[in-house]
Amino acid sequence: MRYAKLGNTDLTVSRVCMGCMGFGDPSRGQHSWTLDEEHSREIIKRGLELGVNFYDTAIAYQSGTSEQYVGRALRDFAKRDEVVVATKFLPRTPEEIGLGITGQKHIGNMIDKSLKNLGMDHVDLYIYHMWDWNTPVYDILEGLNNTVKAGKTRYIGISNCFAWQIAKANAIAEKEGFAKFVSVQGHYNLIFREEEREMIPYCREENIALTPYSALASGRLSRLPGENGTKRAEEDAYAKFKYDATAKQDNAIISRVAELAGGRGVTLTEISLAWLLTKVTSPVVGATKLSHIEGVCKAVDLQLTDEEIAYLEEPYVPHPLAGVMAQNKPANANEKHVRSTGDQKITEDK
């Protein structure tokens, strides 16, 4: 395994992060393909043996059972100071908004619940899962800053946002003396490269770590079109929503991945991740079989030539927004949020 600093932090992370969305009680969430605790523990233990020290989960994954499985496994198989643990929180619910629960209070409730699930007194990275159009960004930042000051998280990150949003948020944080976002977890892989327009240049300029999800495009970059995949590949409607519309143009790239894999005597997974590792700090890669995490870790040592990288990239054409970024938008873009801060009022577009 190889390691890198996570942006402007003192955290040293493995070049691959184990994504834990595939772990959790399948009866407790929207995904029927997730692993029970016994099989989740086997994969986490194998990841630790291979040098993976970075684990990403979320309170939303299978009603918190992913956090519970991950927390128990890491307590049993690793020392707390030898692993980097990230979890995420969702926006306020309509019920919370109706009850007048503020963004600050919501974040405080969420971090406490996640820490209870994990059985930990802090996480290393607390991630804003998706932009909350119904809560002023100031309130989000203040709530996150409160978790840092309380020692419940060391750093904060953000997922599923546009470059202008993190730039705005970090500018406010700098002005107010709040903790700034140190990492971005966006949708980025060899067949979905829209982050290259603005997000990646911005993050490079600011030394913000890139830890993208869907690193293998829900398995599409690990097998040829038509080949049998995992249970998730068969049942994950959300993954189909993200990729099926562009399958024809994406297949041209996948065929080049397969060509290079054959020539190198490696897997499609290794080629796809080796490409991604030239662009980002630590991609978040899910695993539901021992062979998955073993294949992922092999990619860390695979070096592609400049010619191979260019060959993989050449067929790409622009894609429309997909997944969370296509769904998470304001109901009324003209609606305003107003928050009083003493004599000053801060007005923010939703």
Secondary structure by P-SEA (a helix, b strand, c coil): ccccccccccccccccccccccccccccccccccccaaaaaaaaaaaaaacccbbbbccccccaaaaaaaaaaaaaccccccbbbbbbcccccaaaaaacccaaaaaaaaaaaaaaaaccccccbbbcccccccccaaaaaaaaaaaaaaccccbbbbccccaaaaaaaaaaaaaaccccccccccccccccccccccaaaaaaaacbbbbcccccccccccccccccccccccccaaaaaacccaaaaaaaaaaaaaaaaaaacccaaaaaaaaaaacccccccccccaaaaaaaaaaccccccaaaaaaaacccccccccccccccccccccbbbbbbcccbbbbbcc
